[in-house]
Amino acid sequence: MTYMDSTKGRLQQNGQLSDLFSMLPDNCPGVNTNTSLYLEKISEVEPMNVRRERKDAAEHRKLILRTAESLFAEHGVNGVSMHQIAKTAGIGQGTLYRRYAHKGDLCCDLVNDHCVQLMEISTKLLEQQGKSSAEKLGELLDLWIDALEEKADLVIVIESQKPKEWDERGTTWFHSPMYRFMLDSTASLLRDLLQERPVQPFDPMLTAHALICSIAPAGYFHFRREQGYSVEQMKRAYRQMYQLPTN
């Protein structure tokens, strides 16, 4: 059984498939409030009851997300209102607001679903044979940057509508399973890198943490937009920073 097979099974069993980005709060729709417990301990966590939905409620969720994603693709996230989503989906606004208090909650659920896909793609990359750890790390960074860029509008809405108490806690992202997945994956590749080639010794875990923090949306998009760097420039800079092969 692969690393992802075992962890994904436990995550699905406990409803702990969490979000990709630092904006996602513990109480974001689809995210367990016990996200501080990581993969090895996840089987000890009580399954959350938030997702114990009746069949019609589950279908409503799928319909809402499918409708929202289609409207966002056509008009942009900021160009779509909750009223428009409800009307297009053919449901009452009350039904929509009972599930999502505001558009940030809805975006949070969409990003959460994409997080699962990113973990699966990342794990397939990590399990590939015939590639050096440096090549894998470079490709992993590219994947995460592409995911940020693809879901930038969703992430920005989540950030703009998050309650003040999320900032006051300041620990949501670092308690999420996705952060732990990224941390352990990156640290493991960095440890392999130390074995594969002569480099100045460094702390793999701390280096992985610093790297992930630098790709967190707030800092990443600030630098991208304020300094005018292109996506390819950002990718190349990260690879050069860690002396990784460039494309």
C-alpha positions in Angstrom: 0.0 0.0 0.0 1.3 3.4 -0.9 1.8 6.4 1.4 -1.3 8.1 -0.2 -3.4 5.0 -0.2 -3.1 4.6 3.6 -3.4 8.3 4.5 -6.2 9.1 2.1 -8.2 6.2 3.4 -8.0 7.5 6.9 -8.7 11.0 5.8 -11.8 10.0 3.9 -13.0 7.8 6.8 -12.8 10.7 9.2 -13.9 13.5 6.9 -10.5 15.1 7.2 -9.7 16.0 3.7 -8.6 19.5 4.3 -7.9 22.6 2.2 -4.9 23.5 0.2 -4.3 27.1 1.2 -3.6 29.1 4.3 -6.9 30.8 4.1 -9.0 27.8 5.0 -10.3 27.9 8.6 -11.0 25.0 10.8 -14.7 25.6 10.5 -14.7 26.0 6.7 -17.4 23.8 5.1 -15.9 20.4 4.5 -13.0 20.8 6.9 -12.9 19.0 10.3 -12.5 21.2 13.3 -9.9 18.6 14.5 -7.4 19.5 11.8 -4.6 19.8 14.3 -4.3 16.1 14.4 -2.2 14.7 11.6 -2.2 11.6 9.5 -0.8 9.1 12.0 -3.3 10.1 14.6 -6.2 10.8 12.3 -7.8 7.4 13.0 -8.1 8.4 16.6 -10.3 11.4 15.7 -14.0 11.1 16.0 -15.6 11.2 12.6 -17.2 14.6 12.1 -21.0 14.8 11.8 -21.0 17.9 9.6 -21.0 15.8 6.5 -23.6 13.2 7.6 -26.0 14.6 5.0 -29.2 13.3 3.8 -29.2 12.3 0.2 -31.1 15.4 -0.9 -28.7 17.7 1.0 -25.7 16.0 -0.5 -27.2 16.5 -4.0 -27.9 20.1 -3.2 -24.2 20.6 -2.3 -23.0 19.1 -5.5 -25.5 21.2 -7.5 -24.5 24.4 -5.7 -20.7 23.8 -6.2 -21.2 22.7 -9.8 -23.3 25.8 -10.6 -20.9 28.1 -8.7 -17.9 26.7 -10.5 -19.5 27.2 -13.9 -20.6 30.8 -13.1 -17.2 31.6 -11.7 -15.5 30.3 -14.9 -17.8 32.5 -17.1 -18.0 35.7 -15.0 -15.2 35.5 -12.5 -15.6 34.9 -8.8 -16.2 38.6 -8.0 -18.7 38.9 -10.8 -21.1 36.3 -9.3 -23.5 36.9 -6.4 -25.0 34.4 -4.1 -28.4 35.3 -5.5 -27.2 34.5 -9.0 -25.9 31.1 -7.8 -29.2 30.2 -6.1 -31.3 31.3 -9.1 -29.1 29.4 -11.7 -29.1 26.3 -9.5 -32.9 26.5 -9.2 -32.9 26.5 -5.4 -34.1 29.0 -2.8 -31.7 31.5 -1.3 -32.6 30.2 2.1 -31.4 26.7 1.1 -28.1 28.2 -0.2 -27.5 30.4 2.9 -28.3 27.5 5.3 -25.3 25.7 3.8 -23.0 28.6 3.0 -23.1 31.8 5.1 -21.4 33.8 2.4 -19.4 33.3 -0.8 -16.2 32.8 1.1 -17.7 29.7 2.7 -18.7 28.4 -0.8 -15.3 29.1 -2.2 -13.7 27.3 0.8 -15.6 24.2 -0.1 -14.6 24.3 -3.7 -10.9 24.8 -2.8 -11.2 21.9 -0.3 -12.3 19.6 -3.2 -9.3 20.7 -5.3 -7.0 20.1 -2.4 -7.8 16.4 -2.6 -6.9 16.3 -6.2 -3.6 18.1 -5.6 -2.6 15.6 -2.9 -3.3 12.7 -5.2 -1.2 14.3 -8.1 1.6 15.2 -5.7 1.7 11.6 -4.3 1.9 10.1 -7.8 4.9 12.4 -8.4 6.6 11.4 -5.2 6.2 7.7 -6.0 7.7 8.0 -9.5 10.8 5.9 -10.1 13.9 7.1 -12.0 13.8 10.7 -10.9 16.2 12.4 -8.4 14.8 14.1 -5.3 15.9 17.4 -6.7 13.8 16.8 -9.8 10.8 15.7 -7.8 11.1 18.8 -5.5 11.2 21.1 -8.4 8.2 19.6 -10.0 6.4 19.6 -6.7 6.9 23.3 -6.3 5.7 23.8 -9.8 2.5 21.9 -9.0 1.8 24.0 -5.9 2.4 27.2 -7.7 0.1 26.2 -10.6 -2.6 25.3 -8.1 -2.3 28.7 -6.4 -2.6 30.4 -9.8 -5.5 28.3 -10.9 -7.5 29.0 -7.7 -6.3 32.5 -7.1 -9.7 34.2 -7.3 -11.3 31.6 -4.9 -8.4 32.1 -2.4 -8.7 35.9 -2.5 -12.4 35.8 -1.8 -11.8 33.4 1.1 -9.2 35.8 2.5 -11.4 38.9 2.1 -14.4 37.4 3.9 -12.7 35.4 6.7 -13.7 36.5 10.2 -11.3 38.4 12.4 -11.0 35.5 14.8 -9.2 33.4 12.2 -6.3 35.9 12.2 -6.3 36.1 15.9 -5.9 32.3 16.2 -3.2 32.4 13.6 -2.7 28.6 13.6 -5.3 27.3 11.1 -3.0 26.6 8.2 -0.3 25.0 10.4 -2.8 22.7 12.0 -4.2 21.5 8.7 -3.5 18.0 7.2 -2.6 19.6 3.9 0.2 21.7 5.5 1.5 18.5 7.2 1.4 16.6 3.9 3.3 19.4 2.2 5.8 19.7 5.2 6.5 15.9 5.4 6.7 15.5 1.6 9.1 18.4 1.2 11.3 17.6 4.2 11.6 14.0 3.0 12.8 15.1 -0.4 15.3 17.5 1.2 16.7 14.7 3.4 17.2 12.6 0.2 18.8 15.6 -1.4 21.4 15.8 1.4 22.3 12.1 0.7 22.4 12.4 -3.1 24.8 15.3 -3.4 27.4 17.3 -1.4 25.6 20.4 -0.1 26.0 22.6 3.0 24.1 20.8 5.8 20.7 22.2 6.7 17.7 21.3 8.8 15.3 19.6 6.3 12.1 20.2 8.5 12.8 23.9 9.1 13.8 24.5 5.5 10.6 22.7 4.3 8.5 24.9 6.7 10.2 28.1 5.4 9.7 27.1 1.8 6.0 26.3 2.3 5.5 29.6 4.1 7.0 31.5 1.3 4.4 30.0 -1.1 1.5 30.8 1.2 -1.0 32.9 -0.8 -0.7 36.2 1.0 3.1 36.5 0.5 3.1 34.8 -2.9 0.5 37.0 -4.5 1.9 40.1 -2.9 5.3 39.5 -4.4 3.9 38.4 -7.7 1.7 41.4 -8.2 3.6 44.1 -6.4 7.0 43.2 -7.9 5.6 42.1 -11.3 7.1 38.7 -11.4 5.7 36.2 -13.9 4.7 32.7 -12.9 7.7 31.3 -14.8 10.0 33.7 -13.0 8.7 32.6 -9.6 9.1 29.0 -10.5 12.7 29.6 -11.7 13.6 31.6 -8.6 12.4 28.9 -6.3 14.4 26.2 -8.2 17.5 28.4 -8.1 17.1 29.1 -4.5 17.4 25.4 -3.7 19.8 24.7 -6.6 17.2 22.5 -8.3 17.2 21.6 -12.0 15.5 24.3 -14.1 13.2 23.6 -17.1 
